[in-house]
Amino acid sequence: MDDHLLGWLRTLDEDRLARVLTHRPDALAAPWPRRLDTLAQRLSNGFAVMEALRVLPLPCLQLAEACLVLTRPTAERLAGFLGAPRAEVDRWLDHLYDHALACPSADGEIHLAEAVTRYWSAPLGLGEPLDHYLNSWTISGDTLRALAGNLGLPSHGGKRRTVARVGEALADDGHMAALLRHAPVGAAALLDEFAWHGPVREVDGGRFVTPGTPEKWAADHGLLYRPSWNVAEMPREVALGRRGPGYHPPFTPRAPEVATIPVDPEEVDHLMTLAAPHVVERCAALLDNTSKAPLPLLKTGGVGVREVRRVAKETGCDEDETRLLLEICAVARLLAWDEKSGGLVPTERFDRWRLDEGAARLRVLLSAWWRMERSSLRKIDGRYGTVLGDDQSGAAMARIRHAVLSALLRLPSATAFADRDSLVANVRWHAPLVDRELLDRCASAVIDESRLLGLVANHALTDLGRALAGLAAKAGGESDDAAPLVEHDPALVEASTRALASVRRSALFGPDLTAVVTGPPSAELAELLDRVAERESRGAASVWRFTTESVRRALDRGYDADELLDELSGVGAVPQPLEYLVHDVARRHGEVTVTTVGCVVQASDPALLAEIAAHRRLSRLGLRLLAPTVLVASADAERTLGVLREAGYAPVPVADTGEIAIRRTRAEEPRNGRLILLPGGQVAELSDAQPSDEPMIAEPVPDPHEHARRLIAESREAGERHGRTWAVIGRMATRLPTAQQSLLGFVVDRGVRAGITLTDGLTATISHGELRNGALDAWCEEAGDYLEFPLAEIVEVKGAY
């Protein structure tokens, strides 16, 4: 834990502490911290600090890097070092403070979070401070005295005093200038190479031991140090001296402008209402196609180009749409590998998805794309990557997607970006830690994917895109259950509903056996017409044509003529030629029949089979006599065996080879649910059979201002409670042995996790406890909330790992 951070947190008022909690959502993640020391420990977590660092713009990182170079940095010294107005420095320092990545001490010194200091191995391209080299164990006293003599300094007074003299001399510009006047030719150029392109460079080790060379002169005067034979480093103070008093590190307090052009908002809105329903419709068609023909994977992983083109042709999508939607469906868990089918097939979640309203289906797809860790339309060396293949980009791709759409969100209304390079430059300023090379390669692909999904139109964000772009903090990863935070966001719900409000739910049927939809068809209408007719065109108006083959295809799927005509009449007036076509195809449909047989029953005695076929209790098997010694049943072999045995017969199973196959069966062990504790002390049983792919709505986090008020109040009361933990537990938790009482004390004083058992047998996993009126108020992982457990009713405590 950072002691500087904890001390600073204790000085904050409610408003300033609430600002920290607002800018660091990880601080209020469950279990919510209830003490300032717990909050400081969470804010100092290395992973959390890096995640907070990723969302900061360029000036914050430039300030942090400059702080690492200065000794005892303050806002005033930073402003002078950067050559920037104090007001600009204070403005961006506040951003660092609000994210708890830095904090000021009482005298104004700026302390950075430890994880921030570790991010730069060589801040501003500068090496370690001179003290690091002079106090190294590799520098002997004789070497140090020789160095002082070379610099014209006295060597008496001990090592510490000698080190101080050497440091002052090498940091003095006048002394350095005097040294260089007597340096060998090439020394100044050598030092400049290290100062501007160092601090570590490969060198010729032999030149450092050859008299008269610039390298040996620089080493003898403490300007360069060699940690190994062929590597040399320059101390920080020496490099700053060579860069000169006029050197100022880069500081860009203003974001580069994005070149924009005006755009018609109504046209952008219209294009959104065309693209959004098209995405839902094409996604349903693609998944229906994979349900009929599973999508095989290559041996090297991913879906091959030939399969992508086949699916695109059969569903009427273009290849870009197919690539994008396949990957989105996989992330949304609508599509998954099925071992039995030998390919990708729709999941059970798809069955639920297709029954939902159109806007909800659209949000599932957008949420999956928002957290998808791959780019479907990125080209490498002019070629697309393999669909669902290995992508090394990972989470970096999702961060680039969020950064690009966030940059578009910041553009003024009724404007679109006119220049990709200026947009990328703006993204780099607002998200400086994104992979620059990956951003250059993927920015265009992100825009193209956004356009296909209805998020971008005419290079401007649509209302749908604006609603999604504001959800970067809630995106989560591909495997996270954070999807509901996006799918159920109120702004996205409203935008998605409006994006699908203009869909057409009726068609115009013509006597030429065509159906025309003037506008984007609803997914239900498109599914109906795709089932009965062939699609001929799409766009502003979509056209389907009814043929003998298309009607027969619908009848093959189990529909009869009257049912088809009823459904078609529900979306438009059916002309007489179409009725004639449907009835004519239906009249010829079924001239040849194919029957499914569940199993075959054979016996050498025809009388026995005749008896079985006539047995009333066996009628549910659907038995039919094909020959005197052969029966067929509609039920499968296992069920037929069971029913025959119940009726008193003694059948045996026969394998495909004709041999009798009797196998032992293992009784299935009962599956028990899991007991969980709910808020308010209620108990519920969670079945293990609950679908694991059903995400749960996350509980809202506490209000930052309310929580800041609680933390401040708790900080004032902490001194009064100090030292009472063990006494209270020892007096109240009388059912526990001493060792378990101690463990319970660690739950209170150090926030450790432990499992407890109450007198009624209920168990819970707790942490972050506090003692309140004879009860332990602790975070319960099963309930997802803080609950009170009476100390007198706790009968067992054990460690939880």
N, C-alpha and C positions, 0 to 999 in steps of 0.2 A: 504494500500500500504506500502511496506517495504522501509523506507527512506534510509537504508544502501544500498539496491539494487539500488535504483534510483541514489544515489550519485556515486556508482561504475560504473553504466552504462554511466554516463556522463563523466567518465574518459577514456572510451575505445576508441581505434582507430577503423578505419573501419574494418580491418581484424578481430580483436577480437570480435567486435560486430556482425559481420557476422557469426562467429563461434557459438555464442549464438543463433542466429536466425536459423542456420542450425540444431543445436541439439535440438531445441525446436520448432517443426513444428507448435505447437498450437499458437506460437507467431505471425505467419503469416496467421493464419486462418482468413477468412472474418468475420467482416470488418478489414482490415489490419491496425494496429496502425500506426499513423503518428506522434506521440509525444512520447518522452522517458518516461514521466510519465504514459501515457496510456500503453506503453509496460511493464513498471515495475508492474503496477497493474495487467496486464494479466499474467505475469510470476509468480506473487505471489499468484494467485488463488489456493486455497487448492486442488481442484480436479485435476487441471493441474499439480501441483507439485507432487501429488501422482502418476499420470500417468508417469511423467518423472522419478520418483524414481524407477518405476518398470523395466525400461530398463537398469538400471545401474548394473554393476557387483559387486561382494561381497566386494572388497576393498573400494569402494566408501561408502558403507553403514557402513563398519567398521570405516572409518575415521569420518563420520558424528556422529556415536554413541560415539566415543572417544571425539569429540569436545564438546558434551553435558556434559561430566564429568569434563573437565578442566575448570578452571576459566580463562577467557581471552585467549582462545587457539590461538596459532600461529603455523606455520609450524614447527618451531624449537622445541617447546614444545611437539607437537604431535609426532615428530620423537623420542624424548626422552621417552615419555610415552609409545609408542608402541614398543620401542626397534628396530626400523627399520631405514634403511638408509634414509637420507634426500631426496635423489634423487627419491626414490620410493614414499615417501610421497608427494612430489611435483607433481609427475606424475599423481597420482590419485586425488589430489586436483584439478588439472587442469580440470579433468573430471567433478567434482562438479561445478566448475566455468563455464565451457562451457554449462552446463545445467541450469545455474542460480539457483542452489539449495544452493549455498553458494557464498559468495563474501568477499574479503579481504578489510580491511580498510587501510588508509594511513600508519598506524603504524604496519600493518601486522596481526592484529587481525582478526580471521575468524568469520564471522557472517553467521549462517544458516538461511534458509528460515523458516518462522514461522510454516508452515505445516510440515516441516521436524522435527522440535523440538517436535511436538506433536505426532510423530509416535511412539516414545519409551516412555512408562510410567515409566520404570525403566532402563535407559541405563546401560549396562554392569552388570545388576543385582544389581545396587546400588540405595540407597534411595535418599531422598531430601538432599540438603546441610544443614549443622548444623544450619545456620542462620534461616532456615525455621522453625525449632523447637524452637530455643531460642527466636525468635521474635514473636512467636505465642501468641495470646491473652490468651491461656490457661496457659502460664507460668507467674506467678505473680512475683513481685519484691522479695518477701520473698523466693520463691522457687529458683529464680536465685541466690540470695545471699547464700542460703544453698548449692546449687550446687558448687559455687565458693569455699566455705569453705571446702567441701568434697574433692575438687581437690587441696587444699592447696594454693588457690589463694586469693589475697585481693579483697574485694567486694566494696571498695569505688570508687568514680569517676563516678557514674551514670550507668544506664542500658546499654547504648551503649558501654561504656568502659568495663564493666563486660562481656558483650557478646563477645567482641573481645578477652579478656583474656582467656575465656573458650574455644573459637574456636582455638586459638593458642596452648593451652595446649593439647587438644584432638587430634590435627593434628601432634603433636610432638611425634616421635617414642620413644624418651628417656623417656618422661613423661609417656607415655602409658605403657612402660615396667616397670617403677617404680610402677605404680598403680597396675599392675597385680601381682607383688611380694607380695602384701598384700591382694589380692583378695581371697575370699573363694574358696574352692575346687569345680571345675566344671565351674567356671566363664569363663576360657579360651575356653573350649569346647563349651559353650553356645554362646560366641561371634563369634567363628569360624563358627558355624552353620548359624548365621545371615549374616556373612561377605561373605560366599561362596554360600549360598542357600537362601538368603533373597531377598530383604531387609525387606519384610513383612512376618511375620510368626504367626501362631496361638499359643497362650501360655495359661498357667494356670494363670489366673489373681490373684488367691489367693497367689501364690508364690511371687508376686511383692509387697505384703504388709506384708509378713512374714519375720521378722528379721533373718539375717544370711544366707538367700538363695542367690545363684548367681544372680537370677533375680532382687531382691531388691537392691543388691549391684550395679549391672549394671545400674539400673534406677537412683539410688542416685548419680552416678558419670557421668550422661549424656551420657551413652553409648547406652542406649535403651530408646525409648519413646513409650508410649501407647496411641494411639488415641481412643481406646475403651478397655473394660475390658479384653477381651481375644485375643487382637491383639497387637503386638508390632512391632516397626520399628527401624532400625539402620540407623543413619545419614551416609551420603556419606563419609565424612572424616574419620570416625571411621572404616568403612568397608575397605577403602583403606589402613589405617594403619594396620589392622589385616592381610590383604593380603600380606603386606610386601613390602620393597623397590624393591625387585626383580620381582614384579608382572608386567606383560605386557599384555594388552588385545590382543585378537587374531587379527592378521593382515596377510592376505594371498594375497600377491600381484601377485602371479602367479597361473594360472588356473591348476587344476589337469589334467594330461595327459589322453587321451582316448586311450585305447588299440586298435590297428588297425592291419589289415591284408591286404596284397595286393589283388587287384581285377582287373579283366580284363575289361577295359572300353567298349570294343566292346560287350562283353556279357551283361553288364549292359544296354547298348544302345539297344541291341536286345530285351531284356526283356521289356524295356519300350515301344518299338514299338508293342509288343504283348498285353501288359496290357491296354494301352491307348485306342485303338479302341474297345477293349472288353468292357470297361466301358461305352462308348457311346452306343454301340450296346445293352448291357444288360439293360441299363437305358431306352432306347426306348422300349424294349420288356416289361419291368416292367410297364411302364406307359400305354402301349397299353392294357396290361392285366387289369389294374385298370379301364380303360375306358369301358371295357366289363363287369367287375364285381367290382363295388365299394368296397373299402376296409373298412369294418366296424371297429369301435373303441370299446374298452371295456368300461364298465360302469365307471371304475376307470380311464379311459383315456389311450391312446396308442393303439397299434395294438397287438393283442394276438399272442401267439406262433403258434397256429394252423393256423391262417391266413398267417403268415410269411412262414410257411412250405408249405402251399398250393400255394402261389405265387411263391415260389422257385421252386416247382415241375413243375408248369405250364409254367414257363418262362425259365427253364433250368439253373437257377442260383443256387449256393449253398446258404445256409442260411446266412453265413457271408456277402456275396455280397448283398443279399436281404435286410438285416438289414441296412447296410451302405447306399445303394442307396435310400431306402425309406426315410431315414432321410435327406440325401442330397437333394433329390427332394423337400421335404417339405421346407427346408431352401431356396432353389432356386425358390420357388413359382411355381414350375411345378406341384405340387400336393397340393390339399387343400380340406378342408371339404366342402361337398355340402349337405345342409339340405334336399333338395328334393330327392337326391339319397340315403341319409342315410349312407354316407360313404365318404372316400377319393377318389376323382376323379381328372383327369388331368385338369389343368386350361387352359385359353386361351393363356397364355404365353407358354404352351407346344406346342400348334399348331404353334406358331411362331418359337419356339426353334427347332422343328423337320425339319423345312424348311431351317434352317441355315446350313452353311458348318460344317463339322465334327469338325474341330479345334475350331470353336467358341462354339459349343455345349460342347466340353470338358472343355473349360475355364469357362463356366457357372457352371459346376459341381464342378470344382476345387475351384472356388471362394466361392461357397456355403460351401464346406467342410472347407475351410480355416477360415471362420468366424463362423462355427457351434459351438454352445455352449453345446455340448454333445459328449460323446464318444460311438460310436455304438458297439465297440467290447470289451469294458471294462467288466470284470467279477467281481461280488461282491459275495463273499462266493461261488465261483465256478459257478455262474449262470449269464447269461446276464441280463441286465435290460430290461424293456419293451420298445419296439420300439416306439418312439415319446411319451413316457411317461414323467412324471415329473422327471427332473434331477436337483438336487440341486447344481451341480457344476457351471453352468452358464458360465460367462465369464472366470472364472479360467481355464476351460477346453480348451478354445481357446488359452489362454496364454501359457499353457503347450504345446499345439501342435506347436505353433510358436517357443517356446524355444527349443524343441527337434529337429525340422528341422533346426533351426539356428545352433545348435551344430553340426549337420551332415554337414552343409555347411562349417564350419570351418575346417573340416578334409582335409588333403592334397589330391590332385587329385590321382586317381587310388588306393584309399584305402577305406576300410570299417571298421566299428567298430566291434571289436571282442568280446567285453565284455559289457553287458548291464549295470552293476554296475558302470563301469568307465564312461560310457556315461552319466548316471544319475548324477554322481558326478560333471561332467563337466557342465551339465545343471544347477545344483544348484549354481555353482560358477558364471555363467554368468547371471542367473535369480534367485537371492536369495530370492525374495519375492513370488515366486510361492509356492503354497501349497505343502509341501514336501510329505505328506501322499498321496495326490492325484497324485502327480508325480510318486511315486513308484507304484501305482496301475495302472496308465494309460500309462506309457512309452511304454510298450510292445504293447498295443492296438493302440497307435499312429503309431508305426512302421508297424503293420499289416494292418491298414487302408491305410497307405501310399503305401504299396506294392500292394494292390488291385487297387489303383488308378494310378499306374505306376510312382509314385514319388520316390520310393525306390526299389532297386533290389539288391539282394545279400548283404543286409545290407549297401548299399552305395546309395547316392543320384543320381538319374538320372538327365539328363539335365532339364527335366520337373520339378523335385523337386528343383533343384538349382534356377530355375527362380521363383518358388513360394516362396521359403524360404526367398528370399530377399525382400518380400513384407509385412513383419509383421506390419510395421508402417501404411500400407494402407488397412489393413484387414477390419476394421470396425466391427460392431456387427451384430447379426442375423437380426435385424430390421433396420439396417442402409442402406442408399443409397450409401455406399462407394464401392459397388460391381464393378462399372465400372473402378475404380482405379486399380483393380486387373485384371478384364477381358480384359481390353484393354492395359495392360502393354506391351510395345514392346518386352521385353525379353521373356515374357510368350507367346506372340503371335507367336514368332519365334519357341520356343521350342514345342508348341502344334502342329504347322504346321508340324514340322519335325517328331514328334511322330506319326502322322497319315499318313506320306508320304508313308509308306510301305504297306498300306492296299491294299487288293486285290479287284478289281472291276469286276472280271470275275470268272466263275466256269467251271469245267470240268464235262460235263454230260456223264454218262455211259449208255450202253444199258440195264443194270440191274436196271434202274430207280433210279439211285443215282446221286447226285451232290457233287463234292469234291472241296473245296477251300483250296489251299495249302498256308496257311498263314492267318493272321488276315483279316477277311472279312470287307469291309466297312459297315457302318450302313445301307446304302441303299440296298446293296446286301443281307445282312443278313435279312433285313425286307422282301425283295421279296421272298427269299427262305423259310423263316419261314411262309409266307403267303400260299405257294403252297405245301410245303413238310414238313415232320417231321424230326427234327434234331436228329441225332443218336450219334454224338460225336463232341467234340470241343477240341481245343488245337492247336498244331502246324499245324494240318490239320483238317478242319471241314467237316463233312459228313451229307448230307440230303438225305432222301429217299421219293420218290413220291409214294403216295398210292391213292386208290380210295377215301378214306375219306378226305385226305389232299386236293386233287383237288376239291372235292365237297365243302369243306369249303371255298376255294377261290371263287368258283362260287356263293356261298351263300352270299358273301360280295359284289356282284354286278359286278364281272368281267365275261366276256364271253370267250369262248375258244380261239378265234383268238387273243384277247387282251393279254391273259396270254402267249400264245406262242410267240407273238411279244416281250413282255418284257423279256421272258426267252432267246430268240434268241439274244437279245441285250447284254447278258452277257456270251454267249457261244453257241456252236453249239448244237442244239437240236436234239437228235437221234430219229429215227422213232418210237421205242416203246413208247417213252414219248408222241409223237404226237398222237398215237393211243389211249393212256390212256386218254389224255385230251379230245379228240373228243368223245370217248365212254362215259365218265362221262357226258359231256355236252349234249349228245343226250338224256340221261335219265333224265337230270336235268329239273325240271319244270313239271313233269307228274301230280303233284298235285299243285294247286295254292291256295294262301291265299290273299284276297283282304282287304285293309284297308279302312274303311268307316269313313268319317269325321263326318257325322251326319245323322239322319233319319228324313224325312219329312212325316208327316201323315195328312190325311184328310178323312172325312167321304164321300166326294163327289168324285167318281172316275173321273168324267169329269174334275173337277178342277185340279186334279193331272196330268191328261193327258195333259191339257193345259200348266201347268207349265213345264212339261218335254219337251214339244215341243217348248217352248218359246226361240227364238233365243238369246235374250239379257241375258238369264240365262244359256247359254251353258258353260260359264266359271266356273260354279259351279260343272260341271261333274255329272249331274243328271242322274240316271238310275232308271227305273220303275221295282221294284221287284214284286209288287202285285198291284191290282187296287187301293188300298188305301195306299200304302207304296212306298215312293221314298227314295233313298239313294243319298247322295252328297259326293264328294271327299273333298270339302271344310269343314272347321270346322263350328260349330253351329253359332258362332258370325258373321262370314263373310256371311254365308248363310242368316241369318236374315237380315243383312244390304242390301244385293243385292235384296232379295225378296221385301223389303220395298221400295227400289228405283224403282222397276218395278211396284209398285202400289198395291201389295198384303199386307195383314195385318197379318203376322205370329206372334206368341208369343212363347217364349222359354218355354220348359217343363223340369222340374228337373227329376232326376233318379226315384223319387217316383211317377212320373206321374202328379204332381201338376204344375200348371202354375207358373213360377218363373220370375217375372219382378223386377229388382233391379235398384235403382237410381245410376247413375254414377257421379263421381266427376271430374270436369274438371281439367286437369293437369296444374299447373302453369308453365309458360315458364321458362326455365333455361337460365340464362344469364351468359355470360362469365365474366371474371375478367380482368380489364384493368391493364396492367403492363407497366412500363417504362423501355425501353431498353437503353444500352449504346449509347451515341451520341444523346440523346434526342428523339429517336424514340419510338413510342407507338405501342403496340401489344395487342391483346385480347387473353387470355388464356381460352379455353373452359373448363368448369367444367367436361365435358365428357372425357377429356384426360385421358387415362389409368393411374391409380395411381401406377401400378407396373412397369411402364417403367422408369428405372433410367436414370438420365441425366448425361452427362459427366461433371465432375467438372472442373471449370476454373482453370488454373494453377496459383499457388501462386507466388508472386513476387520473383525475384532473391534475395537471402539473402544479397549479396554484394551491389547490387543496393539499396536495402531498407535500409541497414545500412548507406549508404552514405546520403540518404534522411533524416534519423533520426538525424544524426549528424548536417546536414545543418539546419534542423528545430530547433534544440536545440540552435544553435547560433543566430537564428533570433527571438526566442521566447521572449527575453527580449525587443526587439524593439516593438513588437506587444502588450506587456502587458498593459492592461488598455484601449485598443482601442475598445474592443468588443462592449460594450454598446453604445459608441458614434457612431460607424459606423452603427449599427443596428437601433438606434434611428433616424439617419439621412437618411438612405436608405430605410428601411422597413416602409414606411409611410402609407401603407394600413392596418397595424396591430395596434390594441390597445396596450396600455402600458404593460398589463399583458402578452399578447402573444409575445411582443418583449422580455420580460424577459425570457420566456420559450425558445425562439429561442437563446438567449444568453447562456442558460445552455447547449444547443446542441453544442455550440462552446467551452465553457470553461470546461464543465464537461462530454461531450460525451453522454448525455442522449438521449433517443429515443423520437421522436415526429412525429406526422402526419402533413403534410402540404398540403395546397391546393393552386394551382396557378390560375392565372386569366382565363385560358382556361378551368378550371374545373378539370384538371389533379391532382390526389392525389398521394402522395408518403410517405413512412415511412423512416425517415432519422435518422442518429446519427453521432457522431464523425465529427462534422463540422469544417470548417475553413473559414475565410473570405478572399476572393481574388477579388480585383478590383470590388467591388460592387456586388459580387455574393457570395452565400453560397456554398462552395465546401464540400459536405457531402456524407456519405455512404448511398446509396439508396438500401433498402432491395429488392424491386421489380426488380431492374436492376442487383443486385449483383455486383455493382461497385461504385466507387466514381463519382458523377456527379455534375455539377454546376447548381445552381438554382438562377436566378436573385432576389435579395432582393426586388426590386420594384414590382415584379410580384407575391410575396407570399401574399395571401389574408387571410389566416387563419392558425393558428398553434394550435394544441391540443395535449395533452399528449397521449402517446402510451404505453400500459402496456401489 
